[in-house]
Amino acid sequence: MFRVGQEEIDAFTRVVNSGELFRIGSKNQEVDNFEKELAEKISVDYALFVTGGTTALIACLVGMGVGPGDEVIVPAYTFMASALAITAVGAIPVIVDVDETLMIDPKEIEKNISPHTKVIMPVHMLGYPCDMDSIMEIAERHNVYVLEDACQAVGGSYKGRRLGSIGKAGAFSFNYFKIISCGEGGAVLTNDRIVFERAVYLHDGGSTFRKDYVQLARDRQGGSYEEHEDFPIYERFITPVFAGIQARQSEINGAIMRVQLQRLDGILEDLRKVKRQIMDGVSGVSGLKFLKSNDPEGDCSTHLGFIFENEELARKFAIGKGVNGALPIDSGRHVYTNWDPIMNKRGAGHPDMNPFNMPANEGLKHNYSPDMCRRTLDLLSRTVNVPLNPDWTQETIQHKIDSIKEAARNL
Ligand SMILES: Cc1ncc(COP(=O)(O)O)c(C=O)c1O
């Protein structure tokens, strides 16, 4: 979270004073309005506010009908939750290398497509966009879906399109470490009506949204649902209901996120300005090479990445006075080798629910080993990410530029 203040306090107070804390039936419709405003901002038809980014990914996968017998291609560098969402629906994560942008390598996707592949999951890490043109082309050619994990890239874009809006569906996280936040939260984004309806069922197991499902289903027999355009959206669902969980959001979080969403463009503008100034300030310095971005204009990177020839140089640079850099290889559960439940094939709390034991998943690609994505490990150990903040003063920016230059001189 970069910015929070009086406006969020006012939003919280408004909801508490009204006594309308539950989204369903709320007179204030904070969550409903947030979903509408978010969908508009990202240019998608549907947005669903849920309890987290992981839940959003799960809801998207369930929305797409992913389950046992399916493989989902995921990069070796992402927070473990991307892979856990796949096992949560009974499918198998196929872990592939990233390229020198540290995003999923389209060539590796192509190599790993199999008759079982149902979804490609590009992850826009730290706000850097994936190579979506190549990924969409591969997906279309092989007739598989794309689910964008945009949990770390809320508001960023690729060639003019917002991240999360390019694939069949996208997922955002609003946990505390994200660009905008209400502490914990997430969102499903999609233009696909059926994916949306199924995501709604998943996140609201009690089907609280549906006033009289049976009656509506009866009404609809023989008719098309366009005939029900005058009904509120949740009463016009056409997909059959199934057992879900509970991942609804509260009006308090809805109200806070409406304020956070209004802050988004300002945060990104300032973040990009800070990044541009630092890049300009250190460009051409001997020994420094920026991490390549698939869309330097659209990326909403919260860090400035540098790539070095070897780990020794990277480590020396990272600890330079005032640099405050970090090597992604040290980022714990963002590196596939540290995804213990996946690497140890403990994909569920009950053995019969463990996708790695399921007969439908026999013969699928899950021969994991710590050295299976060596290129990723090499790139992650030669990269240094320097955190950025949109609220840095000119003095702090200049200090950062000087520190980076000094650390480069000392290499
Ligand atoms: C890339 C990525 N995917 C998924 C998630 C999961 O989001 P949440 O923590 O909101 O469940 C995160 C959260 O850090 C993430 O960084």
The ligand as a MOL file (V3000), in Angstrom:
LIG
                    3D

  0  0  0     0  0            999 V3000
M  V30 BEGIN CTAB
M  V30 COUNTS 16 16 0 0 0
M  V30 BEGIN ATOM
M  V30 1 C 1.8400 -12.8880 -8.1130 0
M  V30 2 C 0.8830 -13.1340 -7.0040 0
M  V30 3 N -0.1580 -13.9680 -7.1970 0
M  V30 4 C -1.0550 -14.2020 -6.2390 0
M  V30 5 C -0.9690 -13.6060 -5.0030 0
M  V30 6 C -1.9790 -13.9090 -3.9360 0
M  V30 7 O -2.6400 -12.7870 -3.4800 0
M  V30 8 P -3.2960 -12.7680 -2.0040 0
M  V30 9 O -2.1800 -12.6970 -1.0250 0
M  V30 10 O -4.1410 -11.5370 -2.0300 0
M  V30 11 O -4.0920 -14.0010 -1.8860 0
M  V30 12 C 0.0800 -12.7270 -4.7510 0
M  V30 13 C 0.1980 -12.0760 -3.4290 0
M  V30 14 O 1.2110 -11.6710 -2.9600 0
M  V30 15 C 1.0320 -12.4850 -5.7690 0
M  V30 16 O 2.0640 -11.6720 -5.5720 0
M  V30 END ATOM
M  V30 BEGIN BOND
M  V30 1 1 1 2
M  V30 2 1 2 3
M  V30 3 2 2 15
M  V30 4 2 3 4
M  V30 5 1 4 5
M  V30 6 1 5 6
M  V30 7 2 5 12
M  V30 8 1 6 7
M  V30 9 1 7 8
M  V30 10 2 8 9
M  V30 11 1 8 10
M  V30 12 1 8 11
M  V30 13 1 12 13
M  V30 14 1 12 15
M  V30 15 2 13 14
M  V30 16 1 15 16
M  V30 END BOND
M  V30 END CTAB
M  END
